[in-house]
């Protein structure tokens, strides 16, 4: 039990320290960069890539859904036409 409590305390302290010291690291790195250098600093949006990927995936899913709906409509029309042909043959 003491091991688990110590482990949780250690993880909590480490997490808090990483959150508190992370902005300092970014500030020091920006000061070291020459002015006008627009490299990949600490200020870029880390979720932008994920958002773009999710938008692309959403567009692909919507396109696939639209194509599937069109294919289902065409298949239904063909089945109805085939049914009408077979029903009209039986009535003769």
C-alpha positions as CSV (number, residue, x, y, z in Angstrom):
1,X,0.0,0.0,0.0
2,X,2.8,2.4,0.8
3,X,4.4,1.6,-2.6
4,X,1.2,2.6,-4.4
5,X,0.9,5.8,-2.4
6,X,4.5,6.7,-3.1
7,X,4.1,5.9,-6.7
8,X,1.0,8.1,-7.0
9,X,2.7,10.9,-5.2
10,X,5.8,10.7,-7.4
11,X,3.7,10.7,-10.5
12,X,1.7,13.7,-9.3
13,X,4.8,15.6,-8.4
14,X,6.4,14.8,-11.7
15,X,3.3,15.8,-13.7
16,X,3.0,19.1,-11.8
17,X,6.7,19.9,-12.3
18,X,6.4,19.1,-16.0
19,X,3.4,21.5,-16.3
20,X,5.1,24.2,-14.4
21,X,8.5,24.0,-16.1
22,X,7.2,23.5,-19.7
23,X,6.4,27.2,-20.4
24,X,9.9,28.1,-19.1
25,X,11.5,25.8,-21.7
26,X,9.5,27.3,-24.5
27,X,10.4,30.8,-23.5
28,X,14.1,30.0,-23.3
29,X,14.0,28.4,-26.7
30,X,12.2,31.4,-28.3
31,X,14.8,33.8,-26.9
32,X,17.6,31.6,-28.4
33,X,16.1,31.7,-31.9
34,X,17.2,34.5,-34.2
35,X,14.4,37.1,-34.9
36,X,12.4,36.5,-38.0
37,X,13.0,32.8,-37.9
38,X,9.6,31.1,-38.4
39,X,10.6,27.5,-37.6
40,X,8.6,25.0,-35.7
41,X,8.8,26.6,-32.3
42,X,6.8,25.7,-29.2
43,X,3.9,27.9,-30.2
44,X,2.5,25.9,-33.1
45,X,-0.9,24.3,-32.6
46,X,-0.3,20.6,-31.8
47,X,-3.9,19.7,-32.5
48,X,-4.0,21.3,-36.0
49,X,-2.7,18.1,-37.7
50,X,-5.2,16.0,-35.9
51,X,-8.0,18.4,-36.8
52,X,-7.0,18.3,-40.5
53,X,-6.8,14.5,-40.4
54,X,-10.2,14.3,-38.8
55,X,-11.7,16.7,-41.4
56,X,-10.3,14.7,-44.2
57,X,-11.6,11.5,-42.7
58,X,-15.0,13.1,-42.2
59,X,-15.1,14.2,-45.8
60,X,-14.2,10.7,-47.0
61,X,-16.9,9.2,-44.9
62,X,-19.5,11.6,-46.2
63,X,-18.5,10.9,-49.8
64,X,-18.6,7.2,-49.2
65,X,-22.0,7.5,-47.5
66,X,-23.3,9.5,-50.4
67,X,-22.1,6.9,-52.9
68,X,-23.5,4.1,-50.9
69,X,-26.9,5.9,-50.7
70,X,-26.8,6.3,-54.5
71,X,-25.9,2.7,-55.1
72,X,-28.7,1.6,-52.7
73,X,-31.2,3.8,-54.6
74,X,-30.1,2.3,-58.0
75,X,-30.3,-1.2,-56.6
76,X,-33.8,-0.6,-55.2
77,X,-34.9,0.8,-58.6
78,X,-33.5,-2.3,-60.4
79,X,-35.2,-4.6,-57.9
80,X,-38.5,-2.9,-58.3
81,X,-38.3,-3.0,-62.1
82,X,-37.4,-6.7,-61.9
83,X,-40.3,-7.4,-59.5
84,X,-42.7,-5.5,-61.8
85,X,-41.5,-7.6,-64.8
86,X,-41.9,-10.9,-62.9
87,X,-45.3,-10.0,-61.5
88,X,-46.6,-8.9,-64.9
89,X,-45.4,-12.2,-66.5
90,X,-47.3,-14.2,-63.9
91,X,-50.6,-12.3,-64.5
92,X,-50.5,-13.3,-68.2
